[in-house]
Amino acid sequence: MSQAFVKEGEEEWLHDIQPTLTALISYLTRENNGIRVYEKSSYFSSKYNRELHVMSNGFSYAKDDNGKWYIAE
């Protein structure tokens, strides 16, 4: 007898995506019901001591010391 494995949740979390800007844009666009999200600007933040990416969805994102994305502001 064979068993089919079905993934119950198709959810992907922000911290699970690849540490590239392309992966971030793709993830945010999917989460935004397919409406494209793009990078408006980026800058080095002395507050976070890392580069922040300001996105068109109104949030800024950065990578932690392990290369995981998070919402910075």
N, C-alpha and C positions, 0 to 999 in steps of 0.2 A: 504494500500500500504506500503510495507516495503522498507526501505532504507538501502543500504550497505555503510558503512563508509570505505573509503580507505585512508590510511595514504599516503600523497603525497610524503613525504620525509622519507627515511629510515636512514637518517643521524643521527649519534650519535656524540656528541661532547666530547672532552677529559674531560672537567669539569663536564660532566654528568655521567661518569662511577663511579662505586663503588670505595671507597678509599682503595682498596687492590691491592697488587702487581699482583695477579692472574688476576684480572679484567683489569689492565693496560696491561699486556702481551697479553691477549685475544684481547683487543681493538686494540693495535698496530699491532698485527698479521693480523687482519681483514683489517686494513687500509693499510697494506703492501701487499695486494693482496694474502693473505694466506701464505706468506713466514714468517716463525716463527721469531719473535723478542724475544730476551731473555735478562735477566739482566747480564751485564758483571761485574759490581761491584756496591757497594754502600758505601757511606761515609757521615760523618757529615760535612756539609759546614758551616764554620763560616760566610761566606759572606751572605748566605741565612738564617743562623741560623736554619737549619733543615736538615734532611737526604735527600741526593740526590741519585737517582738510575740511573746509567749509563747504557744505553740500547744499544743493538747491531745495532740499526738503526742510531746511531751517536748522539743521543740527550740524555740529562739528564733531569729527571723528578723529581718533588717534589710535596708535598701536601701543600696547603696553610693552614691558621689557621682554615678554615672551612672544611678541609679534601678534598678539590677539587684538582685534579691533574692539573699541569701546566708544561710547558717546562721551565726549569731553565736556561739552557745554550745552 
